Amino acid sequence: MSTTASRPLTAELVIEVAGRIVDEQGADALTMRRLADELGVAVTSIYWHVGNREDLVDALVDRLLADMGTLRPRGATPRERIASLARALRRKLLERPHLIALAHEQEKTALMFQPVQAAIADELVALGVRDAEAALALHALQLHVVASVLLERTIDRYGTEQPVDPLEAFEFTLQAMLDALSARAGS
């Protein structure tokens, strides 16, 4: 049944509905027939607007990459801005796991992380962390975010009991990392 009957069919609408299907049920649930049913149109109309399924998946990944590029630092100090970027990246990764997987399958993971890496790198320099130490700190922060996301997804998927809330553990470790970086930059 069409949930978009009052809107004219556009490429943007097709991509939006396709993204919702992937977000809610995974990439395997995205078929042209299913999408046509959701939109209340013929399959050929979808092909006319976005091309084939591969073209549609490319458009979804491109849209995700653009969205990841919108992450901006918030806060008065470099430390606060680094923390805000780490939190925002974590949220984005948790919100869109199926689209993140599609980007990874298309070997666009590095492109997906590049904007936030550049922003964190700028903040590390502002904090006083430079050169090889800044590169290591950047990778450690990114690994922390990704590991936190994997832990939370595992808990969600398998119902594993944890003695600590994953978000609380993420925040504790993030603050410990920032404490260490601040201390090193100050020395």
PEZIPE-V417836 format. One record per residue. N is the residue number from 1. RES is the residue in one small letter. PSI is psi in degrees with one decimal (NA if undefined). D_LAST is the distance of its C-alpha to the last C-alpha in Angstrom with 2 decimals. Layout:
N/RES/PSI/D_LAST, N/RES/PSI/D_LAST
This chain:
1/m/135.4/63.47, 2/s/130.8/61.86, 3/t/3.3/59.13, 4/t/24.6/58.83, 5/a/-28.8/62.51, 6/s/-9.3/62.13, 7/r/139.4/59.60, 8/p/145.9/60.78, 9/l/124.1/59.62, 10/t/165.6/56.84, 11/a/-40.6/54.35, 12/e/-42.8/51.62, 13/l/-42.2/53.62, 14/v/-45.9/54.26, 15/i/-40.2/50.55, 16/e/-48.3/49.70, 17/v/-38.9/52.28, 18/a/-41.8/51.37, 19/g/-39.0/47.72, 20/r/-41.3/48.89, 21/i/-47.0/51.01, 22/v/-45.3/48.15, 23/d/-42.5/45.74, 24/e/-34.0/48.35, 25/q/-1.2/50.05, 26/g/163.5/48.24, 27/a/-32.7/48.95, 28/d/-24.1/52.11, 29/a/-13.7/53.67, 30/l/99.8/53.51, 31/t/156.6/56.93, 32/m/-35.5/58.77, 33/r/-46.7/61.61, 34/r/-43.5/59.36, 35/l/-43.2/57.64, 36/a/-42.0/61.06, 37/d/-43.5/62.25, 38/e/-38.8/59.23, 39/l/-16.0/59.86, 40/g/35.9/63.63, 41/v/171.9/64.33, 42/a/150.6/65.75, 43/v/-37.2/63.46, 44/t/-29.1/64.59, 45/s/-36.0/63.08, 46/i/-45.7/59.65, 47/y/-39.1/60.17, 48/w/-39.4/61.24, 49/h/-35.2/58.07, 50/v/-5.5/55.31, 51/g/-155.1/56.95, 52/n/-177.6/56.91, 53/r/-39.1/54.61, 54/e/-41.9/52.24, 55/d/-40.1/51.98, 56/l/-44.0/51.38, 57/v/-41.0/48.57, 58/d/-43.2/47.00, 59/a/-39.6/47.23, 60/l/-43.7/45.65, 61/v/-41.1/42.69, 62/d/-39.8/42.34, 63/r/-41.7/42.39, 64/l/-44.8/39.66, 65/l/-41.5/37.48, 66/a/-40.3/38.06, 67/d/-39.8/37.21, 68/m/-27.1/33.90, 69/g/-5.2/33.11, 70/t/-4.0/33.45, 71/l/125.8/30.28, 72/r/143.6/28.20, 73/p/145.9/24.86, 74/r/141.6/25.32, 75/g/166.2/23.11, 76/a/-23.0/21.43, 77/t/160.4/17.79, 78/p/-39.5/16.45, 79/r/-46.9/15.82, 80/e/-38.2/19.45, 81/r/-38.4/20.77, 82/i/-46.4/19.39, 83/a/-40.8/20.93, 84/s/-38.1/24.10, 85/l/-42.0/24.48, 86/a/-43.0/24.11, 87/r/-43.6/26.67, 88/a/-41.1/28.98, 89/l/-44.4/29.00, 90/r/-46.5/29.80, 91/r/-46.3/32.59, 92/k/-43.5/34.07, 93/l/-37.0/34.16, 94/l/-33.1/35.84, 95/e/-31.2/38.30, 96/r/50.2/39.67, 97/p/-37.6/39.73, 98/h/-38.3/42.98, 99/l/-35.9/42.03, 100/i/-42.2/38.67, 101/a/-39.3/40.80, 102/l/-42.3/43.04, 103/a/-40.6/40.17, 104/h/-43.9/39.03, 105/e/-31.8/42.64, 106/q/8.2/42.78, 107/e/41.1/39.65, 108/k/19.4/37.84, 109/t/-44.2/34.91, 110/a/-41.6/32.47, 111/l/-36.2/33.99, 112/m/-39.3/33.70, 113/f/-17.9/29.93, 114/q/-47.0/29.19, 115/p/-42.5/29.02, 116/v/-32.5/26.57, 117/q/-43.8/24.41, 118/a/-41.3/24.34, 119/a/-42.6/23.47, 120/i/-40.4/20.58, 121/a/-43.4/19.32, 122/d/-41.0/19.48, 123/e/-33.2/17.53, 124/l/-41.4/14.73, 125/v/-43.5/14.53, 126/a/-30.5/14.69, 127/l/-21.6/11.78, 128/g/10.9/9.70, 129/v/126.2/10.53, 130/r/167.0/12.82, 131/d/-134.5/15.50, 132/a/-35.0/16.31, 133/e/-37.3/13.45, 134/a/-41.1/14.79, 135/a/-44.0/18.25, 136/l/-42.8/17.62, 137/a/-42.0/16.06, 138/l/-47.3/19.10, 139/h/-37.4/21.51, 140/a/-42.4/20.14, 141/l/-43.9/20.53, 142/q/-42.8/23.96, 143/l/-39.1/25.00, 144/h/-45.7/24.11, 145/v/-49.3/26.30, 146/v/-43.2/29.10, 147/a/-39.3/29.16, 148/s/-42.4/29.37, 149/v/-45.0/32.25, 150/l/-41.1/34.02, 151/l/-48.5/33.80, 152/e/-39.5/35.22, 153/r/-37.6/37.93, 154/t/-43.7/38.91, 155/i/-45.5/39.23, 156/d/-42.3/41.30, 157/r/-42.7/43.46, 158/y/-2.7/44.15, 159/g/26.2/43.73, 160/t/131.3/41.46, 161/e/136.0/40.65, 162/q/136.0/36.98, 163/p/-16.1/35.74, 164/v/142.2/32.97, 165/d/130.1/33.35, 166/p/-38.3/31.78, 167/l/-39.9/30.28, 168/e/-42.4/28.79, 169/a/-41.0/27.31, 170/f/-49.4/25.97, 171/e/-41.9/24.29, 172/f/-48.4/22.85, 173/t/-38.8/21.31, 174/l/-45.8/20.16, 175/q/-37.3/18.31, 176/a/-41.1/16.77, 177/m/-43.7/15.64, 178/l/-35.7/14.23, 179/d/-47.7/12.44, 180/a/-42.9/10.80, 181/l/-40.7/10.07, 182/s/-41.9/8.74, 183/a/-42.3/6.36, 184/r/-39.2/5.33, 185/a/-31.6/5.61, 186/g/-15.7/3.81, 187/s/NA/0.00
